[in-house]
Amino acid sequence: MQQLGSGRDGAAEHAGRRPGVGRTCLQSAEVAGDEVAALHVRLQLQVGSLPRNLQHRPAPTSIAVQTRLGSLRPLSGKLRAAVAAWISLLCRRPHFRKRSQWKVGDGAKIEVTGNFLASTSSGDPYLFLWKKIWNARVPGRVKFCVWRAVKNILPIREHLSHKGYTSPGNYLLCQEVCETNTHVFRHCLVAKEALRIAAMPLQSSMPCHFKDWMLTQGKHFDNGNWERLIMLVWALWKNRNKKLWNDTTQTTQAIVVGSLTWYQKFLQVQQMQIQSQSAKPSKYWTPPPTQKLKINVDRAFLPSKHIGGIGGFIRRDDGSFVAGFSQSFQYVSSPKQVKLLAIRTGIDLLLQLRLGNIYVESDCQLAIQEVGANDFELNENTNLLADIHHGSKLVKDLSFLFAPRTANIVAHRLISCFWL
């Protein structure tokens, strides 16, 4: 037997009207059970007006009463709708937005699970979970798979049965009668064993859907453990598909080791890409460190006349000009030879001015690599490289750098003025 409402507010609810603003509503119910003849539930909530569109809100998928002994007694019918109405009002208050349990008095609690919280006016309570998934440092296919799993839109047999799927709906990896999203990733023995082997610091939670379970873990996990959990979810789904399409499975140990090994390799590649991007030279001229100088050299070459021109300039860390040079050479054979001549001439200028603590910067990467090599005996420009090595030893703290052409525009224009 169920007895709903008390006083005017209870009568107003039975009549389909809204209770008064700020009044106290007492709800009581008796639910028959096998062990207990009658379980009395007393709700005393200070509520405001019911929203106009409350009748259009979906009810929770399950509402249960938890007594001191921890036994859960499901509620249904009018009592379920009434409890949903009061909890809907509480959800509109900021301090209740993320709560899924409410104390009822005398040690009892009301637990709400399902999609009820997502349908209130407080916004999407799973926004944190979506950001946590898409910001994880895992491959894109893994993010997409886990997002579909959390959204419960993977082709699970339970879903396919609603779309005309007539084959058996059992889970292929165990004896579970119905393949559900929660069972595949949480309750299956394979999933439990994989989480145990991976030593995941899981947070205990009340029985709930996979989405709520992932939200709980996401709030307590650091980024590293969260990304490992995501990789395991993806690996469990991949192992299920192997059984479905190829009739092959992996051991739990292989599932954990394979997924986490791929995760470590992915992080290494990501780190290498970050380092390579940070090591890329700037597109524009950058000043040297404090108390340092920088000399930029460039060249021009006319292959039809075997004539080359070189130029360079020295600047301080504040960009101010120190000195420069420009010169032409005849009977040169290649652009690289002219570039090496520019580097040697720049070093000669440094020796004449007795300057040190300086960087020599050029936009010819091949010339910079040959200058930095110790073995150049078989190089076609051996004499030039020997002169450069000898001169660099006489200059204090001399270093060679590569810069893109856009960072060497001044030296390039200096040569253009020379040719004019």
WOBELGI-V920392 format. One record per run of one state. SS is the DSSP state (H for helix, E for strand, L for the rest). FROM is the first residue (numbers start at 1). LEN is the number of residues. If there is no record, write none. Layout:
SS_FROM_LEN + SS_FROM_LEN
This chain:
L_1_6 + H_7_8 + L_15_9 + E_24_8 + L_32_7 + E_39_8 + L_47_7 + H_54_3 + L_57_5 + E_62_5 + L_67_5 + E_72_3 + L_75_2 + H_77_15 + L_92_2 + H_94_3 + L_97_4 + E_101_5 + L_106_2 + E_108_6 + L_114_3 + H_117_3 + L_120_7 + H_127_8 + L_135_5 + H_140_11 + L_151_6 + H_157_7 + L_164_17 + H_181_7 + L_188_1 + H_189_9 + L_198_12 + H_210_11 + L_221_2 + H_223_23 + L_246_6 + H_252_28 + L_280_13 + E_293_10 + L_303_4 + E_307_9 + L_316_5 + E_321_10 + L_331_4 + H_335_19 + L_354_4 + E_358_5 + L_363_2 + H_365_8 + L_373_9 + H_382_13 + L_395_3 + E_398_5 + L_403_2 + H_405_15 + L_420_1
